[in-house]
Amino acid sequence: ERNLGINVIYTREEDVFIPLWKRTKIANNAQGKMFISLHVNSTSKSSQTKGYETYLLRPGKTDQAIEVVKRENAVIELEQENHNYADLKNENYIIASMAQNSFMKESEDLAALIQEHMSVNLKGITNNRGVKQAGFHVLVGATMPNVLVEVGFLSNKKEASNLTKSYYRRNIAESIYKAIAEFKTKYEKPLLK
């Protein structure tokens, strides 16, 4: 906030569950300029799987992306109050992604910048799994550039251990910070002219 002159709005600052739909509502109500949803991944398929990846809201193109979506969207079951989530298949998905198309180029750029800076700060430690596409409910409805970042795999013992270390988390945070700074410079200056 201090270095970039931005106001950061957290959906939460302690370990409490916030329904997925409420997260984008918080961002929209604050008239946010970008929405970044941070997550830690897991898989039952291989304990060797590791790395970071950034997702855009589009239909998942790989089995791995579809598997991540199923896990992340499954948290809906933890929600206390019922919310009418759209079934993100076929026409509903097309409508949701069309609503986001006005920010797709910016979301793609933000995702690429996050991956680029993570690859520099985490080089040799873990894998760059790239920018991917999937149907995350948490991104539906965001009226700004938006991405979901999976910062590593808890199912990989070494990566889970790294995620407990402050220097490692600082490298992740610094990567995201640098991506935000670069994104801000790229998209704010043309607007100020």
C-alpha positions as CSV (number, residue, x, y, z in Angstrom):
1,E,0.0,0.0,0.0
2,R,2.7,2.4,1.0
3,N,5.0,1.8,-1.9
4,L,2.4,1.7,-4.7
5,G,-0.2,4.1,-3.3
6,I,-2.9,1.5,-3.5
7,N,-5.6,0.4,-1.0
8,V,-5.6,-3.3,-0.4
9,I,-8.9,-4.9,0.6
10,Y,-8.6,-8.3,2.1
11,T,-11.6,-10.7,2.1
12,R,-10.4,-11.8,5.5
13,E,-7.3,-11.4,7.7
14,E,-7.8,-14.4,9.9
15,D,-8.6,-18.1,9.2
16,V,-12.4,-17.8,8.7
17,F,-14.4,-19.1,5.8
18,I,-15.9,-16.5,3.4
19,P,-18.4,-17.8,0.8
20,L,-17.0,-17.7,-2.7
21,W,-19.7,-15.3,-4.0
22,K,-19.0,-12.9,-1.2
23,R,-15.3,-12.6,-2.1
24,T,-16.0,-11.0,-5.5
25,K,-18.8,-9.0,-4.0
26,I,-16.3,-7.5,-1.5
27,A,-14.0,-6.6,-4.4
28,N,-16.8,-5.1,-6.5
29,N,-18.3,-3.1,-3.6
30,A,-14.8,-1.6,-3.0
31,Q,-14.6,-0.7,-6.7
32,G,-11.4,-2.7,-6.9
33,K,-9.0,-2.4,-9.8
34,M,-7.9,-6.0,-9.7
35,F,-9.0,-9.2,-7.9
36,I,-6.3,-11.8,-6.9
37,S,-7.5,-15.0,-5.2
38,L,-4.6,-16.8,-3.4
39,H,-4.8,-20.5,-2.8
40,V,-2.6,-23.5,-1.9
41,N,-3.1,-26.6,-4.1
42,S,-3.2,-30.3,-3.3
43,T,-3.6,-33.5,-5.4
44,S,-4.1,-37.1,-4.5
45,K,-2.6,-38.3,-7.8
46,S,1.1,-37.8,-7.0
47,S,2.9,-36.6,-3.9
48,Q,5.7,-35.4,-6.3
49,T,3.5,-32.8,-8.0
50,K,4.8,-29.3,-7.1
51,G,4.8,-25.8,-8.4
52,Y,2.7,-22.6,-8.8
53,E,0.2,-21.7,-11.4
54,T,-2.2,-18.9,-12.2
55,Y,-5.7,-19.3,-13.6
56,L,-8.1,-17.2,-15.7
57,L,-11.8,-17.8,-15.8
58,R,-12.4,-19.8,-18.9
59,P,-13.4,-23.4,-19.5
60,G,-10.7,-25.8,-18.2
61,K,-8.7,-27.3,-21.1
62,T,-6.8,-30.0,-19.2
63,D,-7.7,-32.7,-16.9
64,Q,-5.4,-31.2,-14.2
65,A,-7.2,-27.8,-14.5
66,I,-10.6,-29.5,-14.2
67,E,-9.4,-31.4,-11.1
68,V,-8.3,-28.2,-9.4
69,V,-11.6,-26.5,-10.2
70,K,-13.5,-29.4,-8.6
71,R,-11.5,-29.1,-5.4
72,E,-11.6,-25.3,-5.2
73,N,-15.3,-25.1,-6.1
74,A,-16.1,-27.9,-3.6
75,V,-15.8,-25.4,-0.7
76,I,-19.3,-24.3,-1.6
77,E,-20.4,-27.2,0.6
78,L,-18.9,-25.4,3.6
79,E,-21.1,-22.4,3.1
80,Q,-23.8,-21.8,5.8
81,E,-26.3,-19.9,3.7
82,N,-27.5,-21.1,0.3
83,H,-26.4,-19.1,-2.7
84,N,-27.6,-19.9,-6.2
85,Y,-24.3,-20.5,-8.0
86,A,-24.6,-20.9,-11.7
87,D,-23.8,-24.3,-13.1
88,L,-20.5,-23.5,-14.9
89,K,-21.2,-25.8,-17.8
90,N,-22.1,-24.9,-21.4
91,E,-24.3,-21.8,-21.7
92,N,-23.9,-20.6,-18.1
93,Y,-20.2,-20.8,-18.4
94,I,-20.3,-18.9,-21.7
95,I,-22.4,-16.1,-20.1
96,A,-20.0,-15.9,-17.1
97,S,-16.9,-15.7,-19.3
98,M,-18.5,-13.2,-21.7
99,A,-19.2,-10.9,-18.8
100,Q,-15.5,-11.1,-18.0
101,N,-14.2,-10.7,-21.6
102,S,-13.9,-6.9,-21.1
103,F,-11.1,-7.6,-18.7
104,M,-9.7,-10.7,-20.3
105,K,-6.6,-9.1,-21.8
106,E,-5.8,-7.4,-18.5
107,S,-6.4,-10.7,-16.6
108,E,-4.1,-12.5,-19.1
109,D,-1.4,-9.9,-18.6
110,L,-1.7,-10.0,-14.8
111,A,-1.5,-13.8,-14.8
112,A,1.6,-13.7,-17.0
113,L,3.3,-11.1,-14.8
114,I,2.6,-13.2,-11.7
115,Q,4.1,-16.3,-13.3
116,E,7.1,-14.4,-14.6
117,H,8.0,-12.9,-11.3
118,M,7.4,-16.2,-9.4
119,S,9.7,-17.9,-11.9
120,V,12.5,-15.5,-11.0
121,N,11.9,-15.6,-7.2
122,L,11.3,-19.4,-6.9
123,K,13.8,-20.5,-9.6
124,G,15.3,-23.9,-8.8
125,I,13.0,-24.4,-5.8
126,T,9.8,-25.4,-7.5
127,N,8.1,-25.6,-10.9
128,N,6.4,-23.0,-13.0
129,R,3.2,-24.7,-14.0
130,G,2.1,-21.8,-16.2
131,V,-1.0,-19.8,-16.8
132,K,-4.1,-22.0,-17.2
133,Q,-7.8,-21.6,-17.7
134,A,-10.6,-23.0,-15.5
135,G,-14.1,-22.3,-14.2
136,F,-13.6,-21.1,-10.6
137,H,-16.7,-19.8,-8.9
138,V,-14.6,-17.4,-6.9
139,L,-13.7,-15.4,-10.1
140,V,-17.3,-15.3,-11.5
141,G,-18.7,-11.8,-11.2
142,A,-15.5,-9.9,-10.6
143,T,-15.9,-6.6,-12.5
144,M,-12.2,-6.0,-12.8
145,P,-9.1,-8.0,-14.0
146,N,-9.0,-11.2,-12.0
147,V,-6.9,-14.3,-11.4
148,L,-6.6,-17.2,-9.1
149,V,-3.0,-18.1,-8.0
150,E,-2.1,-21.5,-6.7
151,V,1.1,-20.9,-4.8
152,G,2.2,-24.5,-4.3
153,F,1.1,-28.0,-3.3
154,L,0.4,-29.1,0.3
155,S,0.4,-32.7,-0.9
156,N,4.1,-32.4,-1.7
157,K,6.0,-32.7,1.6
158,K,8.9,-30.6,0.6
159,E,6.7,-27.8,-0.8
160,A,4.4,-28.0,2.2
161,S,7.5,-27.5,4.4
162,N,8.7,-24.6,2.2
163,L,5.3,-22.9,2.6
164,T,5.8,-22.9,6.4
165,K,9.0,-20.8,6.0
166,S,8.7,-17.0,6.1
167,Y,11.4,-16.4,3.5
168,Y,9.6,-18.7,1.0
169,R,6.2,-17.0,1.6
170,R,8.0,-13.6,1.3
171,N,9.4,-14.7,-2.1
172,I,5.8,-15.5,-3.2
173,A,4.5,-12.2,-1.8
174,E,7.3,-10.2,-3.4
175,S,6.6,-11.9,-6.8
176,I,2.9,-10.9,-6.6
177,Y,3.8,-7.4,-5.4
178,K,6.2,-6.9,-8.4
179,A,3.5,-8.2,-10.8
180,I,1.0,-5.7,-9.3
181,A,3.5,-2.9,-9.6
182,E,4.2,-3.7,-13.2
183,F,0.6,-4.1,-14.0
184,K,-0.3,-0.8,-12.4
185,T,2.4,1.0,-14.3
186,K,1.2,-0.5,-17.6
187,Y,-2.5,0.1,-17.2
188,E,-2.6,3.4,-15.2
189,K,-0.3,5.6,-17.2
190,P,-2.4,5.4,-20.4
191,L,-5.5,6.3,-18.4
192,L,-3.8,9.4,-16.9
193,K,-2.9,11.0,-20.2
